[in-house]
């Protein structure tokens, strides 16, 4: 894509899920206010400032109805991606196994491999609503499995969180003496009922949940996330984290705490109204390419199945890239179960999405 842009091709990218809108004004104002304080620029505690931990606990109570002790059951992260590293180091030794969804976020696989863990895939399929097949999981040899990665609402498929799935995950983790880690950054995007795995009684005993400000608060470059679980697990994660990185700049932490206080109208406009408008363009793009999709998807992507006439998703995405000058993600990068799917990001201005639609409509599909 960079080479084509260098040739003046003006590629429209609908690939990355990086929100293109700013955080709330109060968030930016707090960052500027703290940055002007002469004593705000020193090292910060790796466990996070009390203000940020308290705000994170309040966020979980307000939106999910989950009570967390801000002093012992929350660990701020420099983004969820970094948290995958810390949790894997804390819970998995080289040679032990990790359950990873297929399709799923590629970092679950890549970091596990880098750290010497064995990746064992479990299938997510369209006919099961992209939920885990627990019968298939029970037939696996789970004796060496330490972690199970889940991600609901799901990326890349848009499969929504379900209470039944969360309840079965907690039961599965408890019976098989493993830890389920639910990566939950998309629960507010095009979703009227945000859910948390920790809403299930007993989940904190055997599960960890990640959350992130990247998507829900338009702060991907700020690198602010969190994990929530029981105090013992948090202490293990903090032991790893404190030897790898330090606390983020105080201004970022206090501004993030301010962002958690955004009102309901800000959330609705940023996370539902804007993406609902953009989603209509993405659906028309899918239809123009002859792809089919589940209209009940949530999140900031649209996941669609390619027509039978294409050998695989890359054949379609390469054609769209070179002939329409629009870059759409081929689903195979998320695993073998994504080979016949493509993903469109909603993180583009309306005018860019409209132009991408017009370019694709000019092709003869």
Secondary structure, 3 states (H helix, E strand, C coil): CHHHHHCCCCCEEECCCCCCCCCCHHHHHHHHHHHCCCCCCCCECCCCCHHHHHHHHHHHHHHHCCCCCCCCCEEEECCHHHHHHHHHHHHCCCCCEEEEEECCCHHHHHHHHHCCCEEEEEEECHHHCCCECHHHHHCCCCCCEEEEEECCCCCCCCCCCCHHHHHHHHHHHHHHCCEEEEECCCCCCCCCCCCCHHHCCCHHHHEEEEEEHHHHCCCHHHCCEEEECCHHHHHHHHHHHCCCCCECCHHHHHHHHHHCCCCHHHHHHHHHHHHHHHHHHHHHHHHHCCCEECCCCCCCEEEEECCCCCCCHHHHHHHHHHHHCEEEEEHHHHCHHHCCEEEEECCCCHHHHHHHHHHHHCCCC
